[in-house]
Amino acid sequence: MTPLSISIRKDFSISLYGFSGVAARQDWAGAGKNLMDRLWREVKTRQLPNKGINVWVYEEGDLLFTGVELTTPPPAGCPLEAKTISLPRYAYFKHIGPYTGMKTTYEAAREEFKKVGIRACLPYVEIYGHWTDDPAKLETELLWSIS
């Protein structure tokens, strides 16, 4: 396997609105899909202006938050949860290709971290680029908080 092109970066921050839940039995894909469906129903029903980029945040206790950046805050009474993620120092990699290959990329990155002595911790963030029908062109940014 070719070494991953991971870079170490500083000071990432993003303000999101969305929903959180527990990934029962660590079913991240199932939990994430349910949370994203709920999020987009709310965004579309309320016609909330947004940047159209899905962000998944993995946290302690098998918690998963799925959110989107809104261009204006939601109205009062909107059930979307606000969450700001700040990573003072993080490892960055861009996965290009089908989402089905992300688990392999994640595992390869964890192995690379071990080799070079990087200690990754939570939160871990996935930023999904704009959708395309060609799975080979899908882009997902992976950000591992590091200490």
N, C-alpha and C positions, 0 to 999 in steps of 0.2 A: 504494500500500500504506500502511496506517495505521502510524504509528510504533509500535515495540514499547514496552511498559511494562517497561523493564528497571530494576531498582534495584541500587544498590551496597550490599553488606552486608559485615559483618566476622565473623570467628571462627566458622566452620562446622566441626564435627568429627563424625565418625560412625565407629563400629567395626563392621566387617562380617566375615562369613565367607562364603567362596565359592571360585571357581576363576578362574584367569587363563589367558590364551592370546594368541597372536598372531592378528590379523585379517589372514589371508593376502589379498593383493591388495586390502587395505582393505575386505574384505567384513565390515563391522561387524555387520550384521543376522544373517548366517549364523553368524559366530563367537559372537555374543551368544546366539543361540538355542541353539546346542550347549552353551555353558557354562551357561546357565540350566537346560536340561534335565538336565544332569549335577548341578547344584546341587540342584534340587528332588527328584531321585531320592534323593539322599543325605539331605536334610532329612526327606523323607517316610518313607524306610526306617528311619531312626534315630529318627523321631518327635521331632525337635528343635523345642522351642518357639521361635517366631519372630514377628516383627511383620508378616510377609506382604507386605512391600514390596520389590520388586526394585530394585536399585541397580546401575547400570553406571558404571564408572570407566575413562575413556580416558586412556592414558599414553603417554609417549615410546616410540618404536620400534614403533608400531602394536600396542601391548599393550592388551588389554581385560580388565578384571576385572569379573565379575558376582557380586554378593553380596546378602546379606540380613542384617538385624540379628537376632541370636538373643537371647532373653531370659535364657538361661543359657549359659555356655561349653559347647562340644561336649565329649564324652567323649574320653579319651586314645585315640589310634589313629584318630580320625576324620580323613579326608583333606582336609577343608575347610581352606583357607588363611585365616589371620587377616590383616586389613588395616585399618588406621586411616587415614582421610583427614582431613587438616586443611587448611582453606583460610583463611588469615589475612584475605584480602580477596577478594571475588568479586562477579561480576555475576549477578543472579538474574532468571529469567523463568519463568512458568508457562505451559506449552503446554496448551491445552484443545482436544481434538478427536482425530481419528484419528491413529494413529502414523504413517501414511503422509504426514502433513503436517509431520512434524518436520524433515525435511531442509530444507524451505522456511523454516521458522521459524529453524533454525540459520543458514542463509545470510543471512536478513534481519538477524539479530542481529549477525553478523560485519560486515555493511555498516554497521549502526548504530554499532558499536564504532569503525569507521574514521572515521565522521563526527564523533564526539564525542571521539576520541583515547584510547579505551580499548585497552590492549594485553592481549588475552586470551592465556593460556598454559595448558599442561597442569599438573595434571590437569583434565579436564572431567568433570562428573558429571551423570548423568540419574537421577532418582528417580521411578519409576513408581508412581502411586497404585493403590489397590485396583481390581481389574478390574470392569468393567461391560460388559454386552452392547451398550450403546449407544455406538458409537464417538465420537459427538459429545460425550460426557460424560467421556471418558478424560482424566485429568490427569497431566501429566509435568512435574516441576520440573527446570529446566536451570540448572546452576551452572558458570560459567566462572571459573577461577582468573584473577586479574588482578594485574599487578605495578604 
